[in-house]
Amino acid sequence: MKVDVQKVAHLKGHDGAVYTINNGKSNNHFLSAGSDRMVVEWSLDELKPEHVLARTPGVIYCTCLIDEYNLLLVGNDQGGIHVIDLEKRAEVRYLLGHSKGVFSLLWNAEQQHIISCGGDGNVICWDVQNFHSIKSMALCDAKIRAVDYSKVHASIALACGDNSIRIFDSNTLELKHEWQAHAMSVNTVCFHPNGRWLLSGSRDAHLNVWDLENDYKLHKQIPAHNYAIYSIAFHPDGKLFATASRDKTIKIWDSENLEFLIRIDNEFHQGHVNSVNSLYWTNYNNYLISGSDDRSIIVWKIEFNYE
C-alpha cells in the first residue's frame, strides 16, 4: 500500500495543550478542548474556529457529544462533568461523581447510558434521562484513561492505569474479562472494525492487538513508538488506523495486516513539536485531525492506494 500525507492546515486557536479532539454536530465540524478550559467548535470548510461552546473553571480532559439530546458533556480535572445544552448554550447540570479528573466519556445509545472514567480508578454509569448514577465501579487505585464500545460484542473495554484491560458487558455492566495487558499503564483502547481484535496503546510505547475470538489472547505485540501511546483512530472505511504518541509523532498502519506504513513528524511533515494527545479521523474528506501539547491542531489529508 502506498500512502501520501498532505498537511492541510495548522490551527492555533488554543492557549494551552489540546487534550481531546472529537466529532462535531455535523460532518464538516469537529470539537477540541484542553488546558485552556475551552471547548471550541471548528469548521472544516473554513478551517477556522466558529464557536466557543463552553468555558469551564477546570482543565478539560474529554468531551462527548450526544446528538439525540443536543447535549455536550465535558469532563474536567476536578472529577466533574459539565452537561451543556447546545440549543440554550448553557450548562444545565454538573455531575460530580469522581474525586479526581474525568479522562474519558462514552455515550452508549443502545442502553442510553453515559460511561465516565476517572483518575480515581472508578467508572460510573449514568442515566441520561435524570443523570442519576446507575452503577459506580471501583476498579483500581490508578487512572482509568480510556473507554471504547463494541456493539457487535456488547462489550465495553477500559484502559486502566494498573497495566490492565477490563471488559464489561454493556447490557448488564458485569465484568466479563480482565488481564495484565502491558508492562505499564494502558492509555487507550480501540475495537477494530473487523470485530476480531481489540487494540491497546500504553505508556510502555507498545501497540498490542488482542484476539476477541480467542479469549482476548495476545495476537500481536508491536514496539510502535519511542514513548507513550495516547490515541488510536481508524480511517472511516477501516482500512487504515493511526496512533499518536508522546514522542511527537503520528504513525499510520495497515488495518488488515497491522503493518507500519508511514511516520508523520515535524522534520518531514511540519508536524507537532510536542506530545500528540488525541486523534480523530472524520468522514469529511477523510481528514485526520491531531491535537497536541504544543497548543495546536493539525488537519491531515491521508491518501492511499494499493500498488
C-alpha positions in Angstrom: 0.0 0.0 0.0 1.3 3.5 -0.9 0.4 6.3 1.5 0.7 10.1 0.8 0.4 12.6 3.6 -0.6 16.2 3.0 -0.7 18.8 5.7 -4.0 20.8 5.1 -4.0 23.3 8.0 -2.2 24.1 11.2 -4.7 25.6 13.6 -3.6 27.6 16.6 -6.8 28.8 18.4 -6.0 27.3 21.8 -3.9 28.9 24.6 -2.9 25.6 26.1 -2.4 21.9 25.5 -5.1 20.3 23.4 -6.1 17.0 25.1 -9.1 15.9 23.1 -10.4 16.1 19.5 -14.0 14.8 18.8 -16.8 14.8 16.3 -19.0 17.9 15.9 -22.7 18.0 15.3 -22.3 18.0 11.5 -19.9 16.2 9.3 -17.9 19.3 8.5 -17.2 20.3 12.1 -15.2 19.0 15.0 -14.6 19.8 18.6 -11.4 20.4 20.6 -10.6 21.1 24.2 -7.8 21.2 26.7 -5.9 23.0 29.3 -7.2 26.5 28.4 -10.6 25.3 29.6 -12.5 26.0 26.4 -14.5 23.7 24.1 -14.1 25.1 20.6 -16.1 24.1 17.5 -14.2 24.3 14.3 -15.4 24.4 10.6 -13.6 22.1 8.2 -15.0 24.1 5.3 -13.4 27.3 6.5 -10.6 25.7 8.6 -11.2 28.1 11.4 -13.0 28.2 14.8 -16.7 29.0 14.7 -17.8 29.0 18.3 -16.6 28.6 21.8 -19.2 26.1 23.1 -18.1 26.1 26.7 -15.8 27.7 29.2 -15.1 25.8 32.3 -13.3 26.6 35.6 -11.2 23.5 35.3 -8.8 21.9 32.7 -10.8 19.8 30.2 -9.6 16.2 29.6 -12.5 14.9 27.4 -15.8 15.8 25.7 -18.7 13.7 24.4 -21.5 14.9 22.1 -24.9 13.3 22.5 -26.7 14.3 19.3 -30.2 12.9 20.0 -30.4 15.1 23.2 -28.4 18.0 21.8 -26.1 17.8 24.8 -22.4 18.2 25.2 -20.6 16.5 28.1 -17.3 18.0 29.3 -15.0 16.1 31.8 -12.7 18.2 33.9 -9.6 17.8 36.1 -11.7 18.1 39.3 -13.7 15.0 38.7 -16.8 16.8 37.4 -18.8 16.6 34.2 -20.4 19.7 32.8 -23.7 19.0 30.9 -24.2 21.7 28.2 -27.5 22.2 26.4 -26.3 23.2 23.0 -29.6 24.8 22.0 -29.6 27.0 25.1 -25.8 27.4 25.1 -26.0 26.9 28.8 -24.9 24.4 31.5 -27.9 22.5 32.7 -26.3 20.1 35.1 -23.0 19.4 36.8 -22.2 15.8 37.7 -19.7 15.2 40.5 -19.1 11.5 40.9 -15.3 11.2 40.7 -12.8 12.5 43.2 -10.1 13.1 40.5 -10.2 14.1 36.9 -12.5 12.6 34.3 -10.3 11.3 31.5 -12.9 9.7 29.1 -16.6 9.8 28.4 -18.6 7.3 26.3 -22.2 7.6 25.1 -23.9 4.2 24.7 -27.0 5.0 22.6 -28.4 1.4 22.8 -28.6 1.4 26.6 -29.0 5.2 26.9 -26.1 5.2 29.3 -23.2 7.6 29.8 -19.9 6.0 31.0 -17.3 8.2 32.8 -13.8 7.1 33.6 -11.9 8.8 36.5 -8.4 9.4 37.7 -9.7 7.9 41.0 -9.9 4.4 39.4 -13.6 4.5 39.3 -16.0 4.0 36.4 -19.6 5.4 36.6 -22.6 4.6 34.5 -25.1 7.5 34.4 -28.7 7.6 33.2 -29.1 10.3 30.5 -32.8 11.0 31.5 -32.2 12.1 35.0 -28.3 12.0 35.3 -28.5 9.6 38.3 -25.7 7.2 38.8 -26.8 3.7 37.8 -23.7 2.0 38.9 -20.3 3.0 40.2 -17.4 0.6 40.0 -14.1 1.0 41.9 -11.7 -0.9 39.7 -8.2 0.1 40.8 -6.0 2.7 42.6 -4.8 4.1 39.3 -6.3 6.2 36.5 -8.9 4.8 34.1 -7.7 6.6 31.0 -10.0 5.5 28.1 -13.1 3.5 27.2 -14.4 2.0 23.9 -17.6 0.2 23.0 -18.3 -2.7 20.6 -22.0 -3.0 19.7 -21.2 -6.3 17.9 -19.8 -7.9 21.1 -22.0 -5.9 23.5 -18.8 -5.0 25.3 -17.1 -2.0 26.9 -13.3 -2.0 27.1 -11.5 0.0 29.7 -7.8 1.1 29.6 -6.5 1.0 33.2 -3.5 2.6 34.9 -2.7 -0.7 36.8 -1.5 -2.0 33.4 -4.7 -4.0 32.8 -7.6 -4.0 30.4 -11.1 -4.8 31.7 -14.1 -5.9 29.6 -17.6 -5.3 30.8 -20.9 -6.5 29.4 -22.6 -3.3 28.0 -26.1 -4.6 28.9 -25.5 -5.8 32.4 -22.4 -3.9 33.3 -20.9 -7.1 34.7 -17.2 -7.8 34.4 -16.5 -10.4 31.7 -12.7 -10.4 31.4 -9.6 -8.7 32.8 -5.9 -9.2 32.3 -2.5 -7.6 32.6 -2.1 -6.2 29.1 1.1 -4.1 29.2 4.2 -3.5 31.3 3.0 0.0 32.2 -0.3 2.0 32.3 -2.8 1.3 29.5 -3.6 4.7 28.0 -6.0 3.8 25.1 -8.2 1.0 23.8 -10.0 0.7 20.5 -12.1 -2.1 19.0 -11.0 -3.0 15.4 -13.8 -2.5 12.8 -13.3 -6.2 11.7 -14.8 -7.3 15.0 -11.9 -9.7 15.7 -9.4 -7.6 17.5 -9.0 -5.1 20.3 -6.1 -2.7 20.0 -4.4 -1.1 23.1 -1.7 1.5 23.5 0.4 2.0 26.6 2.9 4.1 28.4 5.3 1.3 27.6 5.1 2.5 23.9 3.8 -0.8 22.7 0.7 -1.3 20.5 -0.9 -4.7 21.4 -3.5 -6.5 19.5 -5.9 -8.9 21.3 -7.9 -11.7 19.8 -11.6 -11.4 20.8 -12.4 -14.8 19.3 -9.8 -16.5 21.4 -10.5 -15.2 24.9 -8.5 -12.0 24.3 -5.2 -13.7 23.9 -2.4 -11.6 22.5 -2.4 -11.7 18.7 0.5 -9.3 18.1 2.8 -7.0 20.1 4.3 -4.1 18.3 7.0 -1.7 19.6 5.2 1.1 17.9 6.6 4.3 19.3 9.5 5.7 21.4 7.3 6.9 24.2 3.8 6.5 25.5 0.9 6.0 23.1 -2.1 8.2 23.8 -4.6 7.7 21.0 -5.7 5.2 18.3 -8.1 6.2 15.5 -9.4 4.3 12.5 -10.0 5.6 9.0 -13.7 5.8 8.2 -13.5 2.8 5.8 -11.5 0.8 8.3 -8.5 0.2 6.0 -6.0 2.3 8.0 -5.5 3.3 11.6 -3.3 5.9 13.2 -1.5 6.1 16.5 -0.4 9.2 18.4 2.4 9.4 20.9 4.3 11.4 23.4 7.3 11.0 21.1 5.6 13.9 19.0 4.7 11.6 16.1 1.7 10.1 14.4 2.1 6.7 12.7 -0.2 5.2 10.0 -0.8 1.5 9.9 -2.5 -1.0 7.5 -5.5 -2.3 9.4 -5.6 -5.7 7.7 -2.0 -6.9 8.3 -1.1 -4.4 11.1 2.0 -3.3 9.2 3.5 0.1 9.7 3.1 2.4 6.7 4.4 6.0 7.4 5.6 8.2 10.2 4.3 11.8 10.4 6.7 14.1 12.3 7.9 17.7 12.4 11.1 17.0 10.4 9.5 15.8 7.3 5.9 16.9 7.5 6.0 20.1 9.7 4.0 18.2 12.3 3.8 18.7 16.1 6.7 19.7 18.3 5.3 18.3 21.5 3.3 15.2 22.6 0.4 14.3 20.3 -2.5 13.6 22.6 -5.6 12.9 20.5 -6.6 11.8 17.0 -10.0 12.0 15.2 -10.5 10.6 11.7 -13.5 12.3 10.2 -15.7 11.4 7.2 -15.2 14.9 5.8 -12.6 14.4 3.1 -11.2 11.6 5.3 -9.3 14.2 7.3 -7.2 13.0 10.2 -7.1 15.7 12.9 -4.5 15.7 15.7 -4.2 17.7 18.9 -1.0 18.3 20.8 0.7 19.7 23.9 2.1 22.4 21.5 -1.3 24.1 21.7 -2.1 23.4 18.1 -4.3 21.2 15.9 -3.2 19.9 12.6 -5.6 18.7 9.8 -4.0 16.0 7.6 -5.1 14.5 4.3 -4.1 10.9 4.1 -4.4 9.3 0.7 -3.6 5.7 -0.1 -3.8 3.1 -2.8 -2.8 -0.5 -3.4 0.2 -0.8 -5.7 
